[in-house]
Amino acid sequence: MRKTVAGLVLLFLIATGSATAQKIKGAVLAGTNLSQVDGDEVYGFYRSGWNFGLAAMVPLGNNFFLTIENNFNQKGAYQKKQYEQFAGDTLVRTGEYDLRLNYLEIPVMLQYNDRDVVTGGLGMAYSRLVDSKEIEHGGLKEPYTEEKTFKKDDILGFVDIQFRLYRRFYFNFRYSYSLRPIRNRHFDPEYDTSDETWNRKQYNNSMTFRIMYRFNENPSRKQSDSKRRNQQ
C-alpha cells in the first residue's frame, strides 16, 4: 500500500513539474459526511462526521486539473434503538448500532473546469484508518463477529462536483465507495432469530458536502467576459 501512496505522490510531482509555467491553485476544504457501511445489516446514511483538509490543483491545459488532497475523514454507520429483548428480567438486545471510523485520506482526481464556475472530476483515494469504535445494542453485547478489526487501508473511487458560490468560495459534493472490502464480517444466530450463520463483505459508502475556498483563483471567465462586454 505504501507503493500506491508513493505512486500517487510521484504522479502529482510530475504534473507539478510540467506545470511550472502555469498557475497552481490551492484550496482549504471543510464540511460533513453522511455515511453508511454496506454489509452491516444496517441501512441509511445516518452516520454524520467531519471532513476537512487541503488541496492543490495543477493545471493540465486550459480546462483540466490534476488535484491532490490531504483530508481527515470521519465515516461509519448508525442505527437507533429498534426494539427491546429480554432474557428474564435483563435487557440483552435493542438493535442499536454505532460505528465510528476515522481516516486520514489522500484523494487524487482528474477534473474538468467549465469557465471557473463548475468543476467536475473522477478520482481515487487512499485512506488510512486512524481509529475505530463499534458499539452494538447500546453496549449490552460485544459485536457479533469473529473478525472485529477493520482493515487499516481502504481504496476508494469517487465522483466530485464543485459549484462557485461567491468569488473564491465553492460548494463541493462528493460520492465515494470502497473498491475493496474494509472487513469480512461473520454474523451468528445470536444476531438473528434464524439458526444459520452468514458472512458479509463490508464497504464504506459516503456522501460529502463541503465548502471550499480556493487560493490563487481569478474571477470566473464568465464574469470576466461579462465585464469586458460591459466596458465595450
C-alpha positions in Angstrom: 0.0 0.0 0.0 2.9 2.3 0.6 3.8 1.8 -3.1 0.3 3.0 -4.0 0.8 6.2 -2.0 4.2 6.8 -3.4 2.9 6.4 -6.9 0.2 9.0 -6.3 2.7 11.4 -4.9 5.1 10.8 -7.8 2.3 11.4 -10.3 1.5 14.7 -8.7 5.1 15.8 -8.6 5.5 15.0 -12.3 2.4 17.0 -13.1 3.6 19.8 -10.9 6.9 19.9 -12.7 5.3 20.1 -16.1 3.1 23.0 -15.0 5.7 25.3 -13.5 4.8 28.0 -16.1 1.2 27.7 -15.2 -0.9 28.7 -12.2 -1.3 26.1 -9.5 -4.3 26.6 -7.3 -4.6 25.8 -3.6 -7.7 25.2 -1.5 -8.9 24.6 2.0 -12.0 22.5 2.5 -14.3 21.7 5.4 -17.7 20.1 5.7 -19.6 17.0 6.7 -20.1 13.4 5.6 -23.3 11.3 5.6 -22.2 7.7 5.5 -23.1 4.0 5.9 -21.3 0.7 5.7 -22.7 -1.7 3.2 -22.8 -5.2 4.6 -23.5 -4.4 8.3 -27.3 -5.2 8.2 -28.0 -1.5 9.0 -29.4 0.8 6.3 -29.4 4.5 5.7 -26.9 7.4 5.6 -27.3 8.2 9.3 -23.7 8.5 10.5 -22.5 12.1 10.3 -18.9 13.2 10.6 -16.4 15.9 9.8 -14.4 16.1 6.6 -11.7 18.8 6.2 -8.3 19.2 4.5 -6.2 20.9 1.9 -5.9 20.6 -1.8 -3.6 21.6 -4.7 -4.9 21.8 -8.3 -2.3 21.5 -11.1 -3.5 22.8 -14.5 -3.3 20.4 -17.4 -4.0 22.6 -20.4 -6.9 25.1 -20.4 -9.7 23.1 -18.8 -8.3 20.2 -16.9 -6.7 19.9 -13.5 -4.9 17.1 -11.6 -5.9 17.6 -8.0 -4.4 16.0 -4.8 -5.9 16.4 -1.3 -4.9 15.6 2.2 -8.0 15.1 4.3 -9.3 14.0 7.7 -12.4 12.0 7.2 -15.0 10.6 9.6 -17.2 7.7 8.5 -19.2 4.8 9.9 -22.8 3.7 10.4 -25.6 4.4 12.9 -29.0 3.0 13.9 -31.1 4.0 16.8 -32.9 1.5 19.1 -35.3 -0.7 17.2 -36.7 -3.0 19.9 -36.1 -4.4 23.4 -35.3 -8.1 24.0 -35.1 -9.5 27.5 -33.6 -12.7 29.0 -35.7 -13.0 32.0 -35.7 -9.5 33.6 -32.4 -8.5 31.9 -32.4 -6.4 28.7 -30.0 -8.0 26.3 -30.6 -6.5 22.9 -32.0 -3.3 21.4 -30.9 -3.3 17.7 -28.8 -0.1 18.3 -25.6 0.2 16.3 -22.9 2.8 16.5 -19.8 2.6 14.3 -17.2 5.4 14.0 -14.3 5.2 11.6 -11.7 7.9 11.4 -9.4 8.1 8.4 -6.5 10.1 7.0 -7.2 10.3 3.3 -5.2 11.2 0.1 -7.6 11.6 -2.9 -6.2 12.2 -6.4 -8.5 13.1 -9.2 -8.7 14.5 -12.8 -11.1 17.5 -13.0 -12.7 19.3 -15.9 -13.2 23.1 -15.3 -16.1 24.8 -17.1 -15.4 28.5 -17.2 -14.3 28.6 -13.5 -17.9 28.2 -12.5 -18.5 24.4 -12.4 -15.8 21.8 -11.9 -16.4 18.0 -12.2 -14.0 15.2 -11.5 -13.3 11.5 -11.1 -10.7 10.1 -8.8 -9.4 7.5 -6.4 -8.3 7.9 -2.8 -6.1 6.0 -0.4 -7.4 6.0 3.2 -5.5 5.0 6.3 -7.6 4.1 9.4 -6.6 6.1 12.4 -9.1 4.6 14.9 -12.4 2.9 15.1 -15.2 2.3 17.7 -18.1 -0.2 17.3 -21.0 -0.5 19.8 -23.9 -2.8 19.3 -27.2 -2.9 21.3 -26.2 0.1 23.3 -23.1 -1.7 24.6 -25.1 -4.6 26.1 -23.2 -7.1 24.0 -20.0 -7.3 22.1 -20.2 -7.0 18.3 -21.2 -10.4 16.9 -18.3 -11.1 14.6 -15.3 -13.3 14.7 -13.3 -10.6 13.0 -13.7 -7.4 14.9 -10.9 -5.3 13.4 -11.2 -3.3 10.2 -8.5 -3.2 7.6 -6.1 -0.4 8.1 -6.1 0.5 4.4 -9.1 1.5 2.2 -9.0 2.3 -1.5 -12.0 4.4 -2.8 -13.4 5.5 -6.1 -15.3 8.8 -6.2 -17.1 11.4 -8.3 -16.8 15.1 -7.4 -18.5 18.3 -8.4 -17.9 21.9 -7.4 -20.1 24.9 -7.9 -18.8 28.5 -7.5 -20.9 30.3 -4.8 -19.2 33.7 -4.4 -15.8 34.9 -5.5 -13.4 32.1 -4.4 -15.9 30.1 -2.4 -17.3 26.9 -3.9 -19.8 24.2 -2.8 -18.4 20.7 -3.2 -20.3 17.4 -3.3 -18.5 14.1 -3.5 -19.8 10.5 -3.6 -17.3 7.8 -2.7 -17.3 4.0 -2.4 -14.8 1.4 -1.3 -13.3 -0.6 -4.1 -12.5 -3.5 -1.9 -13.9 -4.7 1.5 -12.9 -2.9 4.7 -13.8 -6.1 6.7 -15.3 -9.5 6.2 -17.9 -9.9 8.9 -19.3 -13.1 10.4 -22.9 -13.0 11.7 -24.0 -15.8 14.0 -27.6 -16.9 15.1 -27.4 -14.7 18.2 -27.7 -11.7 15.9 -30.9 -13.0 14.3 -33.8 -15.4 15.1 -32.6 -17.9 12.5 -30.2 -20.8 13.1 -27.9 -20.0 10.2 -24.7 -18.1 10.1 -23.6 -15.9 7.2 -20.8 -13.7 6.1 -20.9 -10.2 4.5 -18.2 -8.2 2.9 -18.3 -4.6 4.2 -17.7 -1.4 2.2 -17.6 2.3 3.1 -20.3 4.3 1.3 -20.5 8.0 1.9 -21.6 11.4 0.6 -19.6 14.5 1.4 -20.8 18.1 1.5 -18.1 20.8 1.8 -17.3 24.4 1.4 -14.1 25.1 -0.5 -12.0 28.3 -0.5 -9.5 28.5 -3.4 -6.3 30.4 -3.3 -4.6 31.9 -6.4 -8.0 32.0 -8.1 -9.1 34.7 -10.6 -12.7 35.7 -11.2 -14.5 33.2 -13.4 -14.1 33.5 -17.2 -17.8 34.0 -17.4 -17.6 37.0 -15.1 -14.5 38.4 -16.9 -16.3 38.1 -20.3 -19.3 39.9 -19.0 -17.1 42.7 -17.6 -15.3 43.1 -20.9 -18.7 43.3 -22.7 -19.9 46.0 -20.3 -16.8 48.0 -20.8 -17.2 47.9 -24.6 
